[in-house]
Amino acid sequence: GPVVTFGAIDNAGLDWVHVVNGSAGNGGGVFFDGSAAGCTLSATYVMGNTAQRNGGGVYCASGATPTLYGCIIIGNDLQPETREFGGGICCNQADAKFYKCFIGANDGRFGGGVGCIKSSPELVNCTISANTATIAEGGAGAGALFAHDKSSPVLTNCLLTGNYAHDWNAGTLYCQGQSHPVLTNCTIAGNNSNAGRSGGILANTGSSPKLVNCILAGLSGTAIIAVS
């Protein structure tokens, strides 16, 4: 199972620890199960963990609202045959908060860095870099961040760079199912998809991302695509 599971005890936290080489169905490294309030991770490394389906590094579920400060979530992934959301982090009906975190070199299918399902996490002063959204067959999207099924993540002063998605466009951000992310003062640069597809943002099925005072540069294909 996960290396660390937060549940039942309110205000539990970890500071300055390494969470490595875990393996689970969801949340290979850290699992916030939603049964406890006020849980935190601070200055913690979450590295080299794997999950079968969601949240290779961190999985937040069932109303969990943890806060992560200054964490490094790097080199986590999902199993190739069963992978779904969030190679680094998955929020599933959970509104987590991330401050000054580095989310890098993670690999998943729907969101290499972060995958959201009915969730609206907040990311402030974070870097989402060098993550990949891949799968052998069927397509994958959102190298950095995937917003699915009424998810509206809020990013402020974040850097999204060097991320990659295979076949579904959106090297940066994929929005679907009436999702409405908001990005303010963010830099979106150097993200890519294969075969000239969009390294930027794709929105469909009633979704409408909002960008305020953001920089978009060095993206493959069309920067922003809106489809029905």
Disulfide bonds with the S-S distance in Angstrom:
none
